[in-house]
Amino acid sequence: MTLMTPSGKVAFLVAALLGLFGLRADPIRHDFVAIDEGLGNLLRVDETNAAHNWRVPIGHAHPRDLQLVGNGLLLVSHDVGFAEYELATGRRVLDLIGYANVSSARRLADGHTLIAYALDKAPLGVFVAEVDANGKALRKTTYPGDYVRLMRQTPSGTFLFGMNDKIQEGDGKGNFIWTAAVPGFRHAWKALRLPNGHTIAAGGYGGFMVEFGAKGELIRRFGGAGQVPAAVHPYFYAMFQILSNGDIVAANWQGHGPGHGNSGLQIVEFDSKGGIVWQWSDRAIISSIQAVLVLDGLDTGLLHDERNGVMQPLRQEPALP
């Protein structure tokens, strides 16, 4: 039999009441990296240890995508290719250029990298190029369209693309096999397939997040104006991450260039009901956050991927369809 002291009973009752009202006993603190598109910086913020923090210029336009690629390195896409940075210091150790309008870069288990980009003039299309570890182009797949943002692979090896007013799934051979959209999508940014077949997506300028069913039907819409406090100023949801507990951390971009540091809560964490349980903004060092990657509990020595919804180590590459 275990006896509970008076102080223990108080702590237990407090924890029970917090749980009853959906609150958390301990404040959430994250260790994360982010792209401040407004100022063109890459930054790391560790709320548990400020000694880990750094901020460096990216030096290229339109940095958009982030991925842990192992060996303590971070992959960052930019307008003309991609770069790699040391997570410990922010030092850039690789910079591959030679492309145009790149929106997404994803490292594969074999060391190759997929680059997604779009051209709105001849040759018109959305392209996925594969390059080897030395930057040599190996192959290119073309999809119809003239707009793409982030690209994510699914467990079956297909690809989800943010394509302006819709989310589309490509088969890896240049064909679209699934489409989902809702009114208000504009510059829709990113989508992730969940184990239950649903898809979470960021609506860009729509200023909301959505969950679609397996057939593309709308399941829920959250994070929008009227659903969150006015101080959030939901302007443009861009890159997001589903945490291991099911919470969703999203970048709430506020506009191009400097001067947006006072506008909105720029990184927010939603619980399963769409409530905000954590937030981050720092007007002293940022203008407009467009991408975020939470490092909590992740082994930065390993390559990570989101093809199963949650960020996990990528150990084996499934065959393309």
Stockholm file with secondary structure:
# STOCKHOLM 1.0

chainA/1-321         MTLMTPSGKVAFLVAALLGLFGLRADPIRHDFVAIDEGLGNLLRVDETNAAHNWRVPIGHAHPRDLQLVGNGLLLVSHDVGFAEYELATGRRVLDLIGYANVSSARRLADGHTLIAYALDKAPLGVFVAEVDANGKALRKTTYPGDYVRLMRQTPSGTFLFGMNDKIQEGDGKGNFIWTAAVPGFRHAWKALRLPNGHTIAAGGYGGFMVEFGAKGELIRRFGGAGQVPAAVHPYFYAMFQILSNGDIVAANWQGHGPGHGNSGLQIVEFDSKGGIVWQWSDRAIISSIQAVLVLDGLDTGLLHDERNGVMQPLRQEPALP
#=GR chainA/1-321 SS CCCCCHHHHHHHHHHHHHHHTTCCSSCCCCEEEEEETTTTEEEEEETTCGGGCEEEECCSSCCCCEEEEETTEEEEEETTEEEEEETTTCCEEEEEECCSSEEEEEECTTSCEEEEEEESSSSCEEEEEEECTTCCEEEEEEESCSCCCCEEECTTSCEEEECBSCEEEECSSSCEEEEECCTTCBSBCEEEECTTSCEEEECBTTCCEEEECTTSCEEEEESSBTTBCGGGCCCEEEEEEECTTSCEEEEEECCSSSSCTTSSCSEEEECTTSCEEEEECCTTTCSCEEEEEECTTCCTTSBEECTTSBCEECCSCCCCC
#=GC SS_cons         CCCCCHHHHHHHHHHHHHHHTTCCSSCCCCEEEEEETTTTEEEEEETTCGGGCEEEECCSSCCCCEEEEETTEEEEEETTEEEEEETTTCCEEEEEECCSSEEEEEECTTSCEEEEEEESSSSCEEEEEEECTTCCEEEEEEESCSCCCCEEECTTSCEEEECBSCEEEECSSSCEEEEECCTTCBSBCEEEECTTSCEEEECBTTCCEEEECTTSCEEEEESSBTTBCGGGCCCEEEEEEECTTSCEEEEEECCSSSSCTTSSCSEEEECTTSCEEEEECCTTTCSCEEEEEECTTCCTTSBEECTTSBCEECCSCCCCC
//
